[in-house]
């Protein structure tokens, strides 16, 4: 993968723009880069690239340093006084020039996960040993000063393709090689304490700086990366990683989806009352029309069947699109009840699915590309492209561009709500935390998206696949839920998540049609599409 870099100043010279690539491949000079048109233009948003997060081991750190743990390295040093001791020989590559400086530090959590600085030392091998109970994160890049595929100027830059975010467990350490690019250790949530070995020269040079700035003296060559690269380098939030691996003694509080929980830069805003036009509960049937990547599994009616190729569970899911979709469509037509379908764009490419949806009379919403591919771990650029690909595909297959969105499997990033709004989505179904509609507002652009909470208590996955309700119990749970809300003050909304291969079976359609018929007769209850609720909320009152 080509990595864009620009402007590196050393000894008064300007390094031309280059594209460092994988070792063994030639770098692209500035004029070639200009011809490609890939250079970031003035005013364009800076691309964000996220480092790989890995658990540091002796094997995966060989190119950057010498791993320190409870294994005795180079055993066999014979000291006659210590008969019960296995002694290791000195690290022959380790050096601290004239005088080593030994110190400790405690690093606390920081919210910003950008890599602002990288530095290297050519006259010492700096050492870090983590003491205490907590792990630390180290951004480390392989040395470039001796790279044969780079000229002298380009060897003064780190290579992002060989830079990773390493998680070092407590009680372990690393002595980094001369020339290894690195930043200071980072907390993985709780404070981490480090025993550090470097030289008086480096410490004095760092302490002599009046402010944080690039430097090249005292064996410390430190770069501000924004002056050299047209992208921002970040490391992933390490807290889920270390918690999953059991590297922290207690659970770590982790902010979810921005400060308020509704996405980065998003704030919740309440909807004024009166939008229900006399109804206490608006019920929105949401029919999920899904496909799954072949061979990648999916929801199962008999999860124990794991052979490959797997026929039974795949066929059960396919049955939903061949027969369940049409059965649900016919049920809603006979009842005169509106509904919203949220559709994988790959599902809409199936002729029998597209035909059934076009004739259903439903609102046609979006549900990603397929249900094997969520948005989690996508970069901004990838997620924006994902939204566009899905919405373009649905418009091409069904003739209308959706304005309602549900992310497959709730697999989101902090940016999903913002990107959805920028993509033209007006109604967002990903949140499940209320019985009332509310807006989420992007603080910078002012873009406003209506959230209709997607009820987990009435979802067919929850009731049928998790709780093992039979058809009558499933339908009764939905009816009881709605009737109780109708008794309560205020205006409510209920999104009923239904899947063609679960709710669309004959027994469940029969039970649902009877329950929906009774609910339709309730004066406090009204059925609607997501788009109709949106229009009711937005209507001037």
N, C-alpha and C positions, 0 to 999 in steps of 0.2 A: 504494500500500500504506500503510495507516495505521501510523504509528509512535508507540508509547506513550511518554510522557514524564511526569515528575512532579517537584514540589518544586524550584524554583530560587530562591535567596535572593540578593537584591541590594539594597543600601541598606536592609536591615532588612525588606524586604517578602517575602511568600511568593507565588510565582507559582502559580496554580491548575494542576491537571493538565490537559494538553492533548494533542492528537494532531496534531503537525505532519504535513502531507501534502505531496503534490507541489505545486510552485509553481502558483499559479492556483486552487487549491482552498482552501476555508475550513478553519480549524482546528476541531477538535471540543473544546468546553469540558468542564470537569471533570464537570458534572452529567450530560451526555450520555454520557461515558465510563463513569460509574458505572452508568447504566441499561443499557449494553450488557453489563455483567458481565465485561468483558475485563481489568479491573484485576487485577494480581497480588495474590493474597490472602496473608495472613500464613502463612509456613511453606512456600509453594509454591517450587519450584525456579525460579531466575531463568533466563529464556529467553536463549539465546545467538544473536546475529545476526552474521553474518560479512560483512565489507566486500568489495566487488568489488576484485580486484587487477588493476591496469592498468599498462601501460608509459606513462610520462609523455611527452607530445609537446607541441609548441607549440599544436596545435589543442585537445587535451582539457584543457589547463590554463588556457585563456583566462579562464574565470570565476573563477579563484582566484589567478592571478598572471601573472608575465612570465617566460617560458621562456628560459633562457640556454644556448646551445650554440655551435658554431663558426660559426653564421650571424651575419653582421653586421646588427644591427637598425638601421633608420633610417640607411642609409649616405649619405654625401655631405657629411659635415662637412669643410669645407675648411681644413686646417692646412697651410700652405705648406712646412713643414720636412720633411714625410714624403711624398715623391713616390710611393713604392712601397707605400703603406699605404692600405687602404680603411677609412676612419674612420666609425664610427657615432655618431650624436648621442646625447646623454644620454637615459636613460629619464626622460621628463618626469614620469611618475607617481611615481617613486621618491623617497622622502624619509626622512630619519633624524632629523627634528626638530632639536634643538639641536646634538648631537654624535654622530657615528657611533662605534660601538665595533666594532672589527675583531678577530676572534679565530679560533682553530682548535680543533677537538675531534676526538677519535677515539672512535667508537661501537663497542662490542663486542656480540656475539650475546647475546640474552636468550631464555630458553625460554618465558616468558609472552608470549602474543600478544594479551592483553587491551588495549584502549584505556582507560586509567584516567583520563587527563586530556585536556582540550582547552582551548586558550587563544586569545585574539585580542588584537591591538594596534590601536588606533584612531588613533595619532599617528605611526606609522612603517610602512614596508614592509620587513619582515625578509627578508634574503637568505641563501641557502644555495648554495654551490658545492662539488660533490664533487671532491676531489683524490685522486690515486692511481689504483689499478686496480679498485676495487670499487664496486658500486652501493649505493644506499641506498633505504630505504622511507620514504615520507612519508605520514602520515595527514592529509588536507587536506579541509576542508569549506567550501562556498561561504559567503560572508558572509550574515548574516541581519539585520544592523542596519538595512538599507534595504529589507527585504522589505515590499511593500505589502499582502500577504495576511496579515501578522501584526501584532498590536498591539504596543505598546512593550515589554510584559513578555515576550512570546514572542520578540521579537527578541534577547533576552539568552540564547537557547539555540541551540546548533547544530542543524542539520537532518540527521538520519542519512540521509535519502533523497538528499542531495546531498554526502555524505561518502564518499570512496573512499581506498583504499590505493594510492598511486602509486609505481611503481618508477622511480627516477631513475638513468640509466646513469652510470658514472664519467666525470668530466670535464665534466659538465653541471650545471646549477643552476636555481634558481627564485627569483624575488623575489616574495614573496607580497603580495597586495593588503592594504590596510587592512581589518581586519575578518574576514579569512580565518581560519577555525578551524583549528588545527593542533596537532600534538604534536611533540616533538623527533624528529629522524630516528632510524631503526631500522636495525640491521645486517641484511643479507640472508644472513648466514653468516659470511664473513670480516669483520674489522674494516674500517670505512669512516671515512675522514677527511673533515671538512667545513670549509670556509672560511666563516665566519658573519659577517654584517653585521647588527647591531642597534644599539640606543642604550645609552649609559651608564645612563640612567634605568631601562630594563628589566632590564639585567644586575644593577644594584645592588638593585632590588626583589626579584628572584629570589634573590639571594645573601643577602638580609637575613632570609629566612624561616628560623625555627629548626627547622622540620620541614615535610615536604610537606603542604600544606593548601590549600584554596581561597583565592584572593586576588583583590583588586580595587584595586590601587594601583600607582603607577609605570608606568602605561600597560600593565599586564598583568592582564587579566581571565581568570582560570584557574578552570575548573570541575572538580570531581570528579564524573564522569558517573554514578556509582552513586547520587548524591544527587538526581538529576534524572530518571533513566530507570528503568523497571522491567525492563530487559533489560541484558545485558552485550554490549558491542560488541567484536568481535575482528577481526583481519586474518588471512588465510590464511598458512600457513608460506610465506615467499617463496622458499625455497631451490630447490624444484623449478622454479619459474617462471624465476628468473634463470639457472639452469643450462641449462634448455631453450633459452633465448634466447641462450646463449653470452655472458652478461654478466659471468661470473667466469672468471678465467684457469685455474683448476684445479677439479677436481670437489670438491663440498662433501659432507662426511659428513652424512647425514640419518638421524635415528632413525626407525625404522619401527615402527608399531603399539605405541607405548609403550616404556618402558625395557627390557622383556624381549622385545619383539617380539610379544606376544600380546594387545595391546589396552591402551588406557588403563586404568590401575588393575587390570590383570590380572597374576597371577603364576602361573608354572608349578609344578605339584606332581606328583611321580612317583607312579605306580600300583604298589602292592605286587605282587610276583609271586604266582603261583598261580591267577590268574584264568582261564587257558586250560584248566583241567581235563584236563590231559594232552596237549593239542594244542600243537604248537610254532608253528603259523601258523593264524590265523583269516582266511579270505578273505571279504571283503564285496563282492559285486558291487553297484555303485551305478549304476543305470540313470537317466540324465538325460532327463527328458521336458520338452521345451522348445518354446516358440513365440517368434516374433520380430515386432516391430512392423512392419506392412506398409510397404514402401518404405524401411526403414532398414537393409537388408542383413542379413548374418549369416554363419556359416560357409559355405564354398563348395567344391564339388567341381570347378568350373571358374571360378576367380576372374576370368578375363579377361572374362567375360560381365557387362557393366555397364550394358546398356541398361535403360531405364525405360519401361514396366513390365518387370521382369526375371522370367522364367518358370522357367528351368532350375534355378538354385540354390535358389530358393524351393520349387519342386516337389520337389526332392531332399530338402529339410528336411521338407516336409509328408509325403513318403512315409514318413519314419521314424515319424510318429504314426499313419499309416493302416495300415502293414503291418509296419514294423520292430518296433514295440512289441509287437504280437501274436505275432510270430515269436519274440522273446526270451522272452516270457511262456511260450509253449509249450515252448521249449527248457528253461527252468528247471524247469517242471513235469515233463517227461519224465525229467530227470536227478534230480529230487527235491532240488534245491538251492535254498536260500532266497536272497532278494535284497532290496535296499532300492531303492525308486524315489525320486528327488528331483524334484519336480514344480513347474513354474510354475503358479501358481493360474489364470492365463488358459488354460493348456493343459487343465486339468481341467474347464473349462467346455464343452469339445467333447464331445459325447455319446459318440462312439466311443472317445475317450481315457478318459473316466471309466468306461465299461463295461469296457474292457480292464483297467484298473487294479484295479477292484473285484473282478474275477474272477481276478486274478493270484496272490493269496495273499501278495504282497510286503508288507514294511513300507512305508508311504507317508509319505515325508518331504517337506520343503519346499525350494523352490528359487527363492524370490522370486516376483514377479508375472509377469514375462516376461524373456527373456534379452537384451532390448535395454535394459533399465533396471536398472543396478546401484545400489549404495548410495553409491558415492563422490560426494563433494560435497554429500551431504544434510546438513541440520541435524539436531540430535537429534530435534526434534519430527517432522520429515519421516521420519526413519528409524524411529522408533517407530510412526508411522502406517503405514509400509510393511510392517513386520513384521505388524502387526495385520490389515491388509488381506489380505496373503497367507495368513496362517493361518486367518482367518475364511473366506476364499474356499475354501480347500482343505477345511475342515471342512464347509462347506455343500455342496460338490460331491461329496465322497467319503465323508462320514459320520464322519470321525475327525479329530481335531486332531493334526497332526504334532508329533513331539518331536525329530526329526532335521533339521538345516539345513545346506544348502550355498548360499553366496551366488553369484548368477549372475556368471560371469566373474571371480570373485575380486575383484569391485569393492566394496571394503569401506571403512569409516572406522575410526578408532581406537576408536570406540564400539561397533562391530558385535558383538563377543563379549559385552560387557556387556548390550546391549539384547536379544541373543538369549537370554541367561540369564533376564532379567526377563520375556521373552515366553513362557517355559515350555519353551525348548529344552533338552534334556538331552544331546544328542549333536551335536557340532559338527565339520564336515568341512573347514573352510576352510584349515587349516594342512597343510603338506606336508613337514615337516622331520624326520620320524623314521620308524622302523618299529614303534614301540611306542605304545600308547595312553597318554595322560597327561591330567591335569586342568589346567584353568585356573581360578583362584580370584579372585573380585573382592575386593580387599583391604578395601573398606568394608563390603559386605553379607555377605561370606562365601559368596556364591553360587558353586556349583561346577559346572562343565560338563566333560563328558568329550570330549576331542579324539581323533578317529580320523584319523590322517594320510591324506590323499588322494593316492595315489601318482601322481606325474607320469610316471614311467618306464613304467607299464603303461596309461596313459590312451590311449584310442583316438585322440584328437586328436593326441597326441604320436607315436604309432606309425604311424598311417595317414595323417593329413593333413600332418604335419611330416616324418616320416622316409620316407613313401611305402612302408611295408611292405605286401606282399600279404597275403591272408587267412591263409595258413599261417605266414608270418613273424610276423604280429601275434599269433596264438594261441600260437606257440612262445615268443615273448618273454615272454608272461605266465606260461607254464608254467615256463620256466627261472628267472624271477624268484622264483616261489613255492618251487620245489624248492631253490634255493640258500638261501633263508631257513630252510627246514626243516632244513638241515644245521647251521645256526648255533645256538649255545646261547641259551636264553631264549625268552620268548613274544613273538611278533610279530603284527602285524595288517597286512593289505594291503587297501586300498579300491581296487577296480578301476573306474575311471570309464569308463562306456559310454554312448554316445548312440544313440538309436533310429535315427538316419539314418546312423550309421557302423557301429557293431557289429551293427545289426539287419538288415544286408543278407544275402541267402541264403548267399553264399560264406563270409562271416565267421561266421555262426551255425553253419554246418557245421563249420568249423575249431574254433570255440570249444567246441562240444558235445563234440568228441573230446578236446580238451585238458582240459576240465573233468572229463570222465569219468575220465581218467587221474589227475588231481589228487585227485578224490574217493576214489580207491582208495588213496591214500597215508595210512598210519596217523598221520603227523605233521600232516596237513592237515585242517582242518574248515572248511566254509562256514557263514556266519552272516549275519544282518542286523545293521545298526548297533545296533538296539535290543537284540538278543541279546548283543552284545559289551558294551553298557552294563550290562545286567543281570548279566552274568557278573562284570564288574569290581566292581560294587556289592554283590554277594552276600557276606555275612560269611564270612570264612575263618579 
